Amino acid sequence: MLFCALGISLLQISFAHAQTPPTKPSPQTKSLEHEFFKNILKDQKAIWTSPFRLDRSDAKWMVPSGLGLAALVTTDRITGDEIGEANRQVNVSRDISYIGSTYGLAALAGATYLIGRHTNNERARETGLLSLEALIDSGIVVGTLKGISQRARPLDGHERSEFFDGGSSFPSGHSIEVWSVATLVAHEYSKSRAVQVAAYGLASAVSVARFTGHKHYLSDVLVGSALGYGIGRYVFNAHHTTDSTDSDTTEELNHKSYPAIEPLYNRHLGQYGVALTWNF
């Protein structure tokens, strides 16, 4: 079926991104700011041509992924109708969804970038800028795929879950965008378990909220999340320039005259918080 083929193509794009090896920038590499829009064009070319770069070895994940997606799409109306009978969680789901909105993620990425520039923190500057890039990439991809699939949303009455019916359900925009940013952040701060748990945990919560809030089907959320992960990882691998010796390490932060924010996490004691230190 057409929608199954479309879903398989989406997963192909995602996994092709995940397999992209990191690039090593040359000493003459221009700034990320200078190359920002050019990099987005390069990203889009890589995204839409990635299925053509697959080989036979990719069949080991492509075939089961395609079959699993087809099964999920087939049962979407059943699971959607089941969750549709529960309404207590709708308001909470809506509030959680706000965190993964385009405006919320753009504001977070922009603030991270500006703070990084102001404090000369190269990793924060890069994280903010590449997060914006991943957000734009995912927005272009999801807008195009929604226009192609035109799937009716769970609350669209008799035509719910149908493809090519003028809807905008497939894939989930919130899921692809929040996962692209979360993956980028998690890779930038790969040495911080707390940051990774927070980033992926938040992305998972937003994605689940789109289903429990009656906005999307499970397959919408799954494909959106997979695509977002792939895009975030691709953008990091393709444009990451900050190495592990940059100025965001704890030892070097102790010598700077600006605040250092460090997450605190103790699973056994159930303690969660943030530590703020400022050396003068």
Buried (B, 14 or more C-beta within 10 A) or exposed (E): EEBBEBBBBBBBBBBBBBBBEEEEBEEEEEEBEEBBEEBBEEBBEBBBEBBEEBEEEBEEEBEEBBEBBBEBBEBBBEBBEEBBEEEEBBEEBBEBBEBBBBEBBBEBBBEBBEBBBEBEBBBBBBBBBBBBBBBBBBBBBBEEBBEBBBBBBBEBEEEBBBBEBEBBBBBBBBBBBBBBBBBBBBBBBEEBEBBBBBBBEBBBBBBBBBBBBBBBBBBBBBBBBBBBBBBBBBBBBBBBBBEEEBBBEEEEBEEBEEEBEEBEBEEEEEEEEEEEEEEE
